[in-house]
Amino acid sequence: MIRLHNIKIALDYSKKSLFAAAAKKLGCTQGQIAHCEISKKSVDARKKNDVCFVVSIDVTLKNLQDERRIAARLAPNIGAIVEPYAPPAKPALKTAPAIRPIVVGFGPAGLFAALTLAESGARPIVLERGQDVETRTRDVHAYWENGQSAFKTTSNVQFGEGGAGTFSDGKLNTGTKDPRGEHILRTFVRFGAPQEILVNAKPHIGTDNLKHVVKAMREEIIRLGGEVHFGARMTEIVRANGAVAALRYEDEQGTHELPAHHVILAIGHSARDTFTMLHDSRFSLQQKPFSIGARIEHPQTLINRAQYGDFAAHPALGAADYKLALHLPSGRSVYTFCMCPGGSVVASASEEGSVVTNGMSCFARDLQNANSALLVGVGPEDFSSDHPLAGMFLQREIERKAFILGGKTGKAPAQLVGDLLEGRTSAGIRSVSPSYRPGVVMGDLHDLLPDYVIAAMREALPLLGRKLRGFDHPDAVLTGPETRSSSPVRIPRGEDLVSVDCRGLYPCGEGAGYAGGITSAAVDGVRCAEAVLGALSA
């Protein structure tokens, strides 16, 4: 078939108009076309009076010779022959290893690592410190409704089946060019995600769908001979002669030890006790830049109008998103992250006595507010220490301060954008109702965030308002802190993906510092699983 690129079509396009657009681009008649369908779709809103879709179309002609002849004269940026998608060949082990590979953590990286191992006959064992997604969902909603009294350190937005991404927007767009990205999307669809994530340029699953998808993936891992242990927190990596020999973990029944020669360490960015254990056990850890800020909320109608103009209410568009970034003269980077159209700000702590925010949307993205993280980049120069975990300590300090400012109930400190810009304390809300549960305490974020973060936000907000009209609206609400956008730690590994300290150990995913989102973490999980399979086959 021929894949045609950069074709503009109306928002209310029809199948007939697709055939017409494809025929015009190919220079053939519609009668020569046997089949055409959209393979990728994005919104072009650069002209507010002419918002449209830009698509790639896969076209099959009735005559194969015509198809080859026409494709040969197309410029590469117009179109070319492509082969239909074929799933990657799965390396299959002749026999399952006597000492089974272990995956620590069951977020996107661990989930896809375990699935890859299971589908190749390796019968992996998964240790997940949190709970299964059904139990976890009940626990998380109890915390959101009842506050700190219902908080659980072993079952929350950060810990449990599916990882932090399960309670997010489920965004799958990524900057990685790894071809495994297509495999990740198609695997999600295979286990129940909406088919349209294969087409949309900015795919998202939504937290309401993700919880069903990750459960289906877990059931397949178990069906193929794998094991998944929930409430199982790894406490020690036992080494012998510079290699992994065993893992120790704790659960409700006590302490256990598993023999291990191949361990994928997909612990996520919030497993602070595990980072501490690794440091105390003399594993190499490195400081890593990350970001600090707050969640900013606007009415979704404001964002729709700013992005789509008079087309804002068109049913084909849905809730508008945005992605903004600045590099300030001071040298600081300020940007938006994890934008959740039609979503809510959610409580995401993983430690007692802490408040952390994140954003979440369901698939429909149909709630009143839009939110995103407004983040300021920080690095080792801001940590005031050369300790490998200094960034983690800074996160914890801010999160504990937020808990106190919120009244020690789980409520979060918040401030209006107009008040932040004018340097005054917020006494109440105006036209934007904050969505954070268990609730907010209005105040001054200068009491929460470092001076350099507040200064960068004040400098950036008016500039971002020029990029996206209304972004600096004085009634917009900032709820903090947002501290968990990425890991503050990197666990060094070599080109072979193996730890520089320990043979058989594969630091993996976002927590190890090698990913930044659901798709890139899942890709890294597949890569690490492939490395383990290669070692098992050697």
C-alpha positions in Angstrom: 0.0 0.0 0.0 1.0 3.7 -0.3 1.2 5.9 2.7 0.4 9.6 1.8 1.5 12.4 4.1 0.4 15.9 5.1 -3.1 15.9 3.6 -5.5 18.6 4.9 -9.1 17.5 5.4 -12.1 19.3 6.9 -13.2 18.6 10.5 -16.4 17.0 9.2 -14.7 14.9 6.5 -16.4 11.8 5.1 -15.1 8.5 3.6 -15.9 10.0 0.2 -13.7 13.0 0.8 -10.8 10.8 1.9 -11.0 8.9 -1.4 -11.1 12.2 -3.3 -8.1 13.6 -1.4 -6.1 10.4 -1.9 -6.9 10.3 -5.7 -5.9 13.9 -6.1 -2.6 13.4 -4.3 -1.8 10.2 -6.3 -3.0 11.7 -9.7 -5.4 8.8 -10.3 -9.1 8.3 -10.4 -11.1 7.3 -7.3 -12.2 4.2 -9.2 -8.6 2.9 -9.1 -8.6 2.9 -5.3 -9.6 -0.3 -3.6 -9.2 0.9 0.0 -8.0 4.0 2.0 -8.0 4.8 5.6 -6.4 7.3 8.0 -3.2 6.1 9.6 -2.3 9.2 11.5 -4.3 12.3 12.4 -3.5 15.6 14.0 -5.2 19.0 14.4 -3.9 22.0 12.5 -5.0 25.1 14.4 -2.5 27.6 13.2 -5.2 29.5 11.4 -8.0 30.1 13.8 -10.4 30.7 10.9 -9.5 27.5 9.2 -8.9 24.8 11.7 -8.6 21.4 10.1 -7.1 17.9 10.3 -3.8 17.0 8.8 -3.7 13.3 8.1 -1.6 10.5 6.6 -3.7 8.1 4.5 -2.9 4.5 3.7 -4.1 3.7 0.1 -4.4 0.3 -1.7 -5.0 0.4 -5.4 -6.9 -2.3 -7.2 -4.0 -2.9 -9.6 -0.7 -3.6 -8.0 1.3 -2.5 -11.0 -0.5 0.9 -10.9 0.3 1.2 -7.3 4.0 0.6 -7.8 4.1 2.9 -10.9 2.4 5.8 -9.1 4.4 5.3 -5.9 7.7 5.5 -7.9 7.0 9.0 -9.0 6.1 10.4 -5.6 8.5 12.6 -3.7 9.5 11.0 -0.3 7.7 13.8 1.6 4.5 13.1 -0.3 4.3 9.3 0.0 5.8 5.9 -0.4 5.1 2.2 -0.4 4.9 0.8 3.1 4.3 -2.7 4.3 1.3 -3.4 6.6 2.3 -3.6 10.2 3.7 -6.9 11.3 4.3 -7.5 15.0 8.0 -8.0 15.9 9.2 -11.6 16.1 9.2 -12.8 19.7 12.4 -14.5 20.8 11.4 -17.9 22.2 13.4 -19.8 24.8 13.8 -23.5 24.1 13.3 -24.1 27.8 12.3 -21.9 30.7 15.2 -21.0 32.9 15.6 -22.9 36.2 16.2 -19.6 38.0 13.5 -17.4 36.7 14.0 -13.7 35.8 12.6 -11.2 38.3 10.9 -7.9 37.5 10.8 -5.4 40.4 8.0 -2.9 39.9 4.8 -3.2 37.8 4.5 0.2 36.2 4.8 0.6 32.4 8.4 -0.5 32.3 7.9 -3.5 34.6 4.6 -4.4 33.0 6.0 -4.5 29.4 9.2 -6.2 30.6 7.2 -9.0 32.3 4.9 -9.4 29.3 7.8 -9.7 26.9 9.5 -12.2 29.1 6.3 -14.2 29.6 5.5 -14.3 25.9 9.0 -15.7 25.2 8.6 -18.5 27.7 10.7 -17.1 30.5 8.0 -17.4 33.2 9.0 -14.2 35.1 8.3 -13.4 38.7 7.0 -9.8 39.4 7.4 -8.1 42.8 5.2 -5.1 43.2 5.2 -3.2 46.5 1.7 -1.8 45.9 -1.6 -3.5 45.3 -3.5 -4.8 42.3 -5.4 -2.1 40.3 -8.8 -3.0 41.7 -7.7 -2.7 45.4 -5.5 0.3 44.5 -8.4 2.2 42.9 -10.6 1.8 46.0 -7.7 3.0 48.2 -6.9 6.0 46.1 -10.5 7.1 45.9 -10.9 6.7 49.7 -7.8 9.0 50.1 -9.2 11.6 47.7 -12.6 11.6 49.5 -11.5 11.4 53.1 -8.0 12.9 53.2 -5.0 11.8 55.3 -7.0 9.5 57.5 -7.5 7.2 54.6 -4.0 7.4 53.1 -2.0 4.2 52.6 1.7 4.1 52.0 1.4 0.7 50.2 -1.5 1.6 47.9 -1.6 5.0 46.3 -1.2 7.0 43.1 2.5 6.2 43.0 2.6 2.5 44.1 0.6 -0.3 42.6 -0.3 -2.2 39.4 0.2 0.1 36.4 2.4 2.6 38.2 1.8 6.3 38.5 0.5 6.4 34.9 -2.6 4.5 35.8 -3.9 7.7 37.5 -3.0 10.1 34.8 -4.3 11.1 31.4 -2.8 8.0 29.9 -0.9 10.0 27.3 1.1 7.9 24.9 2.8 10.5 22.7 6.6 10.4 23.1 9.7 12.0 21.8 11.4 8.6 21.4 11.9 7.4 17.8 12.4 3.8 18.9 10.4 1.5 16.5 9.1 -0.4 19.6 6.8 2.5 20.2 4.4 1.2 17.6 4.5 -2.2 19.3 3.6 -0.5 22.6 0.5 1.1 21.2 -0.7 -2.0 19.4 -0.2 -4.0 22.6 -2.3 -1.6 24.5 -5.0 -2.0 21.9 -4.7 -5.8 22.0 -5.5 -5.7 25.7 -8.5 -3.3 25.4 -7.3 0.2 24.8 -9.3 2.3 22.3 -8.4 1.6 18.6 -8.0 5.3 17.9 -4.7 5.5 19.8 -3.1 4.0 16.7 -4.3 7.0 14.6 -4.2 10.1 16.8 -1.0 12.0 16.8 -1.5 12.6 20.5 -2.9 9.3 21.7 -4.3 8.9 25.2 -6.0 6.0 26.9 -7.5 7.7 29.9 -7.3 6.4 33.5 -10.8 4.8 33.2 -9.5 2.6 30.4 -6.0 2.0 31.7 -7.1 0.2 34.8 -8.8 -2.5 32.7 -5.9 -2.7 30.2 -3.2 -3.3 32.9 -5.4 -5.9 34.6 -5.8 -7.8 31.2 -2.0 -7.7 30.7 -1.4 -9.0 34.2 -3.8 -11.9 33.6 -1.9 -12.8 30.3 1.4 -12.8 32.1 0.0 -15.2 34.7 -1.6 -17.4 32.0 1.8 -17.7 30.3 3.4 -19.0 33.5 4.5 -15.8 35.2 3.8 -14.8 38.8 2.8 -11.4 40.1 3.2 -10.8 43.8 1.5 -7.6 45.2 2.4 -6.1 48.5 5.9 -7.4 48.0 8.6 -4.8 48.7 12.2 -5.6 47.7 14.5 -4.9 50.6 17.9 -6.2 49.4 19.8 -7.3 46.3 22.2 -10.1 47.3 25.4 -10.1 45.3 28.1 -12.7 44.9 31.3 -12.3 42.8 29.9 -9.0 41.3 26.7 -10.5 40.1 23.1 -10.8 41.3 22.6 -14.0 43.5 19.2 -13.4 45.2 16.6 -10.9 46.1 15.0 -10.4 49.5 11.6 -8.9 49.9 8.9 -8.4 52.5 5.2 -9.0 52.4 2.4 -9.6 55.0 3.8 -13.1 55.6 7.3 -11.9 56.4 10.7 -11.9 54.7 11.5 -14.1 51.7 14.5 -14.7 49.5 14.4 -15.7 45.8 17.4 -16.9 43.9 18.1 -14.6 41.0 20.5 -14.3 38.1 18.6 -11.7 36.0 16.7 -8.8 37.7 14.9 -5.9 35.9 14.8 -3.0 38.3 11.8 -1.0 37.3 11.1 0.6 40.6 9.6 4.0 39.4 10.6 7.5 40.5 9.0 7.4 43.9 10.6 4.3 45.6 12.6 6.5 47.9 13.3 3.7 50.5 14.7 1.6 47.6 17.0 4.4 46.4 18.2 4.7 50.0 18.8 0.9 50.2 20.8 1.0 47.0 22.9 3.8 48.3 23.5 2.1 51.6 24.4 -1.1 49.7 27.1 0.9 47.8 25.4 0.8 44.4 26.3 3.7 42.2 23.7 6.5 42.0 23.9 9.8 40.3 22.1 13.1 40.8 19.8 13.9 38.0 18.1 17.2 36.9 14.3 17.2 37.4 11.6 19.9 37.9 9.5 21.5 40.6 6.4 23.6 40.3 2.6 23.4 40.7 -0.5 22.4 38.8 -2.2 25.2 36.9 -5.9 25.0 36.2 -8.1 27.0 33.7 -11.6 26.5 32.5 -11.4 24.1 29.6 -13.5 26.5 27.5 -10.8 29.1 27.8 -8.2 26.7 26.4 -10.5 25.5 23.7 -11.1 29.1 22.6 -7.4 30.0 22.7 -6.5 27.0 20.6 -9.4 26.7 18.2 -11.0 30.1 17.9 -14.5 30.0 16.4 -14.1 26.2 15.9 -13.8 25.7 19.7 -17.2 23.9 20.0 -16.8 21.7 17.0 -17.7 18.1 18.0 -14.8 16.6 16.1 -12.2 18.4 18.1 -13.0 17.6 21.7 -11.0 19.2 24.6 -8.0 21.2 23.4 -4.5 20.6 24.8 -1.3 22.6 24.8 2.4 22.3 25.4 4.4 25.4 26.3 8.1 26.0 27.0 10.4 28.9 27.7 14.1 29.4 28.3 14.4 32.5 30.5 17.3 35.0 30.5 18.1 33.8 34.0 19.0 30.4 32.5 16.0 28.6 34.0 13.7 26.5 31.8 9.9 26.8 32.5 7.5 24.5 30.7 4.2 22.7 31.0 4.1 19.0 31.4 1.4 16.2 31.5 -1.3 18.5 30.3 -4.7 17.0 31.2 -7.6 18.4 29.1 -11.0 18.1 30.8 -9.4 16.6 33.8 -8.6 17.1 37.5 -5.7 17.7 39.8 -5.2 14.7 42.1 -3.5 13.9 45.4 -0.5 11.8 44.7 1.6 11.4 47.9 3.4 8.2 48.6 4.8 9.0 52.1 3.1 9.9 55.4 3.0 13.5 56.2 3.4 14.7 52.5 1.3 16.4 49.9 2.0 15.9 46.1 -0.1 16.8 43.1 -0.5 15.3 39.7 -3.0 15.5 36.9 -5.6 13.0 35.6 -8.2 12.7 32.8 -10.6 10.1 31.8 -10.9 9.1 28.1 -13.8 11.5 27.5 -11.8 14.5 28.9 -15.2 16.0 29.7 -14.7 17.7 33.1 -14.9 21.5 33.5 -11.2 22.3 34.0 -7.9 21.8 32.1 -4.7 21.4 34.1 -1.0 20.9 33.6 2.1 21.0 35.6 3.8 24.4 35.4 7.4 23.3 36.0 10.8 25.0 36.6 13.9 23.0 35.8 16.3 22.3 38.7 19.6 20.6 38.8 22.5 19.6 41.0 23.5 23.3 41.4 20.3 23.8 43.3 20.7 20.8 45.7 23.3 22.4 48.1 24.8 18.9 48.5 26.8 16.4 46.4 24.9 13.5 48.1 23.5 11.3 45.3 20.0 11.6 46.8 20.1 15.3 47.4 17.4 15.9 44.8 15.2 13.4 46.5 15.7 15.1 49.8 14.7 18.4 48.2 11.5 16.8 46.9 10.7 15.4 50.3 11.3 18.8 52.1 8.8 20.6 49.8 6.2 17.8 50.1 6.3 17.8 53.9 6.1 21.6 54.0 3.0 21.3 51.7 1.4 18.9 54.2 1.8 21.4 57.0 0.6 24.4 54.9 -2.5 22.3 54.0 -3.4 21.8 57.6 -2.0 18.2 57.9 -5.2 16.8 56.4 -4.1 16.0 52.9 -5.3 19.3 51.5 -2.9 21.2 49.2 -1.7 24.8 49.3 -3.0 26.9 46.4 -2.7 30.4 45.0 -4.3 32.4 42.2 -2.1 33.3 39.3 -2.9 37.0 39.7 -2.0 36.9 43.4 1.3 35.1 42.6 2.2 37.7 40.0 1.4 40.6 42.5 3.1 38.9 45.4 0.1 38.7 47.7 -1.6 35.9 49.6 -4.8 34.4 48.1 -7.8 34.7 50.3 -10.2 32.7 48.2 -11.1 31.4 44.7 -12.8 33.4 42.0 -14.0 32.1 38.6 -11.9 28.9 38.5 -12.9 26.2 41.1 -9.9 24.0 42.0 -10.5 20.3 41.4 -8.0 18.9 43.8 -9.4 16.5 46.4 -9.4 16.4 49.4 -9.4 20.2 48.9 -7.1 23.2 48.9 -6.0 25.8 51.4 -5.6 29.2 49.7 -2.4 31.0 50.6 1.0 32.0 49.1 3.1 29.5 47.2 6.2 31.5 48.2 5.8 29.7 51.6 6.1 26.4 49.8 8.4 26.6 46.8 12.1 27.8 46.6 12.6 31.5 45.8 14.2 30.6 42.4 11.1 28.6 41.4 8.7 31.4 42.3 10.8 34.0 40.5 10.9 31.8 37.4 7.2 31.3 37.5 6.5 35.0 37.9 8.8 35.8 35.0 7.4 33.1 32.7 3.6 33.4 33.2 3.1 36.6 31.3 5.3 35.3 28.5 3.4 32.1 28.3 0.2 34.1 28.2 1.4 35.6 25.0 1.9 32.1 23.6 -1.5 30.9 24.8 -4.1 33.6 25.3 -5.4 33.5 28.8 -2.8 31.2 30.3 -1.8 33.9 32.8 -5.5 34.7 33.6 -5.5 36.1 37.1 -8.2 33.7 38.3 -6.3 30.5 37.2 -5.4 28.4 40.2 -2.0 27.1 41.1 -2.0 24.0 43.4 1.2 22.6 44.7 3.6 21.1 44.8 4.3 19.2 41.6 7.6 17.4 42.4 7.3 13.9 40.8 7.5 14.7 37.1 10.7 12.7 36.8 13.2 10.8 38.9 15.8 12.9 40.7 18.2 9.9 40.5 19.9 7.9 37.8 21.1 4.3 38.3 24.0 4.0 35.9 24.0 1.2 33.3 26.2 0.3 30.3 25.4 0.1 26.7 24.3 -3.5 27.3 21.6 -2.1 29.8 23.4 -3.9 32.7 24.2 -2.1 35.9 27.8 -0.8 36.1 27.9 -2.4 39.6 26.3 -5.7 39.3 26.0 -8.3 36.5 22.5 -9.5 35.9 20.9 -6.3 37.2 19.1 -4.1 34.6 18.1 -0.6 35.9 15.0 0.2 33.9 12.5 2.9 33.1 11.7 6.2 34.6 12.8 5.5 38.1 16.3 4.5 37.0 16.5 7.7 34.9 16.0 6.2 31.4 12.5 7.2 30.4 10.0 10.1 30.7 6.4 8.9 30.3 4.3 5.8 29.7 5.5 5.0 26.2 9.2 5.6 26.7 9.1 3.6 30.0 7.3 0.7 28.3 9.9 0.8 25.4 12.7 0.6 28.0 11.0 -2.3 29.7 10.9 -4.2 26.4 14.5 -3.4 25.7 15.6 -4.7 29.1 13.5 -7.8 28.6 15.2 -8.4 25.3 18.6 -8.0 26.9 17.6 -10.6 29.5 16.4 -13.0 26.9 19.6 -12.6 25.0 21.6 -13.5 28.1 19.3 -16.5 28.8 19.8 -17.7 25.2 23.6 -17.3 25.2 
